Amino acid sequence: MTKLANRERTSSWKELLNNLRTRGLHGVQLAISDDHAGLGWAIRKVLPEATRQRCYVHFLHNAPDYLPRKANDDFTLELRWLYARRKVEEARRDLAARLKKWNQRYPRLCVWKRSKGEP
């Protein structure tokens, strides 16, 4: 059965996830999504056992909005390098160092990143 939602509303996301639960979805450990507030709320309510992670592609797409155009390529290259880390401790350490570096040149980016609940 296919259902369409005509808006990305909190209620639509909740209905979608509840429908998936009704059809047998269970044991969700990780939900990866964009930064849509309504989707995040629905995941927390309907899939409380799941950890939510911000989609890497969406993050890379949104971050340049907080940078001067000439910085996009260098920033993207550095950020991709951070995402290649295999151990969370390394990633957090390297991210903290990058944020310290970027804060001097790109304070809007760092304020935005921290407002998203990321280190």
Contact map, one row per residue, 1 for C-alpha under 8 A:
11100000000000000000000000000000000000000000000000000000000000000000000000000000000000000000000000000000000000000000000
11110000000000000000000000000000000000000000000000000000000000000000000000000000000000000000000000000000000000000000000
11111000000000000000000000000000000000000000000000000000000000000000000000000000000000000000000000000000000000000000000
01111100000000000000000000000000000000000000000000000000000000000000000000000000000000000000000000000000000000000000000
00111111000100000000000000000000000000000000000000000000000000000000000000000000000000000000000000000000000000000000000
00011111000000000000000000000000000000000000000000000000000000000000000000000000000000000000000000000000000000000000000
00001111100100000000000000000000000000000000000000000000000000000000000000000000000000000000000000000000000000000000000
00001111110110000000000000000000000001000000000000000000000000000000000000000000000000000000000000000000000000000000000
00000011111110000000000000000000000001100000000000000000000000000000000000000000000000000000000000000000000000000000000
00000001111111000000000000000000000011101100000000000000000000000000000000000000000000000000000000000000000000000000000
00000000111111100000000000000000000001000100000000000000000000000000000000000000000000000000000000000000000000000000000
00001011111111110000000000000000000000000000000000000000000000000000000000000000000000000000000000000000000000000000000
00000001111111111000000000000000000001100100000000000000000000000000000000000000000000000000000000000000000000000000000
00000000011111111100000000000000000000100110110000000000000000000000000000000000000000000000000000000000000000000000000
00000000001111111110000000000000000000000000000000000000000000000000000000000000000000000000000000000000000000000000000
00000000000111111111000000000000000000000000000000000000000000000000000000000000000000000000000000000000000000000000000
00000000000011111111100000000000000000000110011000000000000000000000000000000000000000000000000000000000000000000000000
00000000000001111111110000000000000000000000010000000000000000000000000000000000000000000000000000000000000000000000000
00000000000000111111111000000000000000000000000000000000000000000000000000000000000000000000000000000000000000000000000
00000000000000011111111110000000000000000000000000000000000000000000000000000000000000000000000000000000000000000000000
00000000000000001111111111000000000000000000000000000000000000000000000000000000000000000000000000000000000000000000000
00000000000000000111111110000000000000000000000000000000000000000000000000000000000000000000000000000000000000000000000
00000000000000000011111110000000000000000000000000000000000000000000000000000000000000000000000000000000000000000000000
00000000000000000001111111000000000000000000000000000000000000000000000000000000000000000000000000000000000000000000000
00000000000000000001111111110000000000000000000000000000000000000000000000000000000000000000000000000000000000000000000
00000000000000000000100111110000000000000000000000000000000000000000000000000000000000000000000000000000000000000000000
00000000000000000000000011111000000000000000000010000000000000000000000000000000000000000000000000000000000000000000000
00000000000000000000000011111110000000000000001011000000000000000000000000000000000000000000000000000000000000000000000
00000000000000000000000000111110000000000000000011100000000000000000000000000000000000000000000000000000000000000000000
00000000000000000000000000011111000000000000000001111000000000000000000000000000000000000000000000000000000000000000000
00000000000000000000000000011111100000000010000001111000000000000000000000000000000000000000000000000000000000000000000
00000000000000000000000000000111110000000000000000011110000000000000000000000000000000000000000000000000000000000000000
00000000000000000000000000000011111100110000000000011110000000000000000000000000000000000000000000000000000000000000000
00000000000000000000000000000001111100000000000000000110011000000000000000000000000000000000000000000000000000000000000
00000000000000000000000000000000111110110000000000000110010000000000000000000000000000000000000000000000000000000000000
00000000000000000000000000000000111111110000000000000000000000000000000000000000000000000000000000000000000000000000000
00000000010000000000000000000000001111111000000000000000000000000000000000000000000000000000000000000000000000000000000
00000001111010000000000000000000000111111100000000000000000000000000000000000000000000000000000000000000000000000000000
00000000110011000000000000000000101111111110000000000000000000000000000000000000000000000000000000000000000000000000000
00000000000000000000000000000000101111111111000000010000000000000000000000000000000000000000000000000000000000000000000
00000000010000000000000000000000000011111111100000000000000000000000000000000000000000000000000000000000000000000000000
00000000011011001000000000000000000001111111111000000000000000000000000000000000000000000000000000000000000000000000000
00000000000001001000000000000010000000111111111101010000000000000000000000000000000000000000000000000000000000000000000
00000000000000000000000000000000000000011111111101000000000000000000000000000000000000000000000000000000000000000000000
00000000000001000000000000000000000000001111111100000000000000000000000000000000000000000000000000000000000000000000000
00000000000001001100000000000000000000000111111100000000000000000000000000000000000000000000000000000000000000000000000
00000000000000001000000000010000000000000111111111000000000000000000000000000000000000000000000000000000000000000000000
00000000000000000000000000000000000000000011111111100000000000000000000000000000000000000000000000000000000000000000000
00000000000000000000000000111000000000000000001111100000000000000000000000000000000000000000000000000000000000000000000
00000000000000000000000000011110000000000011001111110000000000000000000000000000000000000000000000000000000000000000000
00000000000000000000000000001110000000000000000111111000000000000000000000000000000000000000000000000000000000000000000
00000000000000000000000000000111100000010010000001111100000000000000000000000000000000000000000000000000000000000000000
00000000000000000000000000000111100000000000000000111110000000000000000000000000000000000000000000000000000000000000000
00000000000000000000000000000001111000000000000000011111011000000000000000000000000000000000000000000000000000000000000
00000000000000000000000000000001111000000000000000001111111000000000000000000000000000000000000000000000000000000000000
00000000000000000000000000000000000000000000000000000111111100000000000000000000000000000000000000000000000000000000000
00000000000000000000000000000000000000000000000000000011111110000000000000000000000000000000000000000000000000000000000
00000000000000000000000000000000011000000000000000000111111111000000000000000000000000000000000000000000000000000000000
00000000000000000000000000000000010000000000000000000111111111100000000000000000000000000000000000000000000000000000000
00000000000000000000000000000000000000000000000000000001111111110000000000010000000000000000000000000000000000000000000
00000000000000000000000000000000000000000000000000000000111111110000000000000000000000000000000000000000000000000000000
00000000000000000000000000000000000000000000000000000000011111111100000000000000000000000000000000000000000000000000000
00000000000000000000000000000000000000000000000000000000001111111110000000000000000000000000000000000000000010000000000
00000000000000000000000000000000000000000000000000000000000111111111100100000000000000000000000000000000000000000000000
00000000000000000000000000000000000000000000000000000000000001111111000000000000000000000000000000000000000000000000000
00000000000000000000000000000000000000000000000000000000000001111111000000000000000000000000000000000000010110010000000
00000000000000000000000000000000000000000000000000000000000000111111101100000000000000000000000000000000010110000000000
00000000000000000000000000000000000000000000000000000000000000011111111100000000000000000000000000000000000000000000000
00000000000000000000000000000000000000000000000000000000000000010011111100000000000000000000000000000000000000000000000
00000000000000000000000000000000000000000000000000000000000000000001111110000000000000000000000000000000000000000000000
00000000000000000000000000000000000000000000000000000000000000000011111111100000000000000000000000000000000000000000000
00000000000000000000000000000000000000000000000000000000000000010011111111110000000000000000000000000000000000000000000
00000000000000000000000000000000000000000000000000000000000000000000011111111000000000000000000000000000000000000000000
00000000000000000000000000000000000000000000000000000000000000000000001111111100000000000000000000000000000000000000000
00000000000000000000000000000000000000000000000000000000000000000000001111111110000000000000000000000000000000000000000
00000000000000000000000000000000000000000000000000000000000100000000000111111111000000000000000000000000000000000000000
00000000000000000000000000000000000000000000000000000000000000000000000011111111100000000000000000000000000000000000000
00000000000000000000000000000000000000000000000000000000000000000000000001111111110000000000000000000000000000000000000
00000000000000000000000000000000000000000000000000000000000000000000000000111111111000000000000000000000000000000000000
00000000000000000000000000000000000000000000000000000000000000000000000000011111111100000000000000000000000000000000000
00000000000000000000000000000000000000000000000000000000000000000000000000001111111110000000000000000000000000000000000
00000000000000000000000000000000000000000000000000000000000000000000000000000111111110000010011000000000000000000000000
00000000000000000000000000000000000000000000000000000000000000000000000000000011111110000010000000000000000000000000000
00000000000000000000000000000000000000000000000000000000000000000000000000000001111111000000000000000000000000000000000
00000000000000000000000000000000000000000000000000000000000000000000000000000000111111110110000000000000000000000000000
00000000000000000000000000000000000000000000000000000000000000000000000000000000000111110110000000000000000000000000000
00000000000000000000000000000000000000000000000000000000000000000000000000000000000011111110000000000000000000000000000
00000000000000000000000000000000000000000000000000000000000000000000000000000000000011111111000000000000000000000000000
00000000000000000000000000000000000000000000000000000000000000000000000000000000000000111111100000000000000000000000000
00000000000000000000000000000000000000000000000000000000000000000000000000000000000011111111110000000000000000000000000
00000000000000000000000000000000000000000000000000000000000000000000000000000000011011111111111000000000000000000000000
00000000000000000000000000000000000000000000000000000000000000000000000000000000000000011111111100000000000000000000001
00000000000000000000000000000000000000000000000000000000000000000000000000000000000000001111111110000000000000000000000
00000000000000000000000000000000000000000000000000000000000000000000000000000000010000000111111111000000000000000000000
00000000000000000000000000000000000000000000000000000000000000000000000000000000010000000011111111100000000000000000001
00000000000000000000000000000000000000000000000000000000000000000000000000000000000000000001111111110000000000000000001
00000000000000000000000000000000000000000000000000000000000000000000000000000000000000000000111111111000000000000000000
00000000000000000000000000000000000000000000000000000000000000000000000000000000000000000000011111111100000000000000000
00000000000000000000000000000000000000000000000000000000000000000000000000000000000000000000001111111110000001000000000
00000000000000000000000000000000000000000000000000000000000000000000000000000000000000000000000111111111000000000000000
00000000000000000000000000000000000000000000000000000000000000000000000000000000000000000000000011111111100000000000000
00000000000000000000000000000000000000000000000000000000000000000000000000000000000000000000000001111111111011000000000
00000000000000000000000000000000000000000000000000000000000000000000000000000000000000000000000000111111111111000000000
00000000000000000000000000000000000000000000000000000000000000000000000000000000000000000000000000011111111000000000000
00000000000000000000000000000000000000000000000000000000000000000000000000000000000000000000000000001111111000000000000
00000000000000000000000000000000000000000000000000000000000000000110000000000000000000000000000000000111111111000000000
00000000000000000000000000000000000000000000000000000000000000000000000000000000000000000000000000000111111111100000000
00000000000000000000000000000000000000000000000000000000000000000110000000000000000000000000000000000010011111110000000
00000000000000000000000000000000000000000000000000000000000000100110000000000000000000000000000000000110011111111000000
00000000000000000000000000000000000000000000000000000000000000000000000000000000000000000000000000100110011111111100000
00000000000000000000000000000000000000000000000000000000000000000000000000000000000000000000000000000000001111111110000
00000000000000000000000000000000000000000000000000000000000000000100000000000000000000000000000000000000000111111111000
00000000000000000000000000000000000000000000000000000000000000000000000000000000000000000000000000000000000011111111111
00000000000000000000000000000000000000000000000000000000000000000000000000000000000000000000000000000000000001111111111
00000000000000000000000000000000000000000000000000000000000000000000000000000000000000000000000000000000000000111111110
00000000000000000000000000000000000000000000000000000000000000000000000000000000000000000000000000000000000000011111110
00000000000000000000000000000000000000000000000000000000000000000000000000000000000000000000000000000000000000001111111
00000000000000000000000000000000000000000000000000000000000000000000000000000000000000000000000000000000000000001111111
00000000000000000000000000000000000000000000000000000000000000000000000000000000000000000001001100000000000000001100111
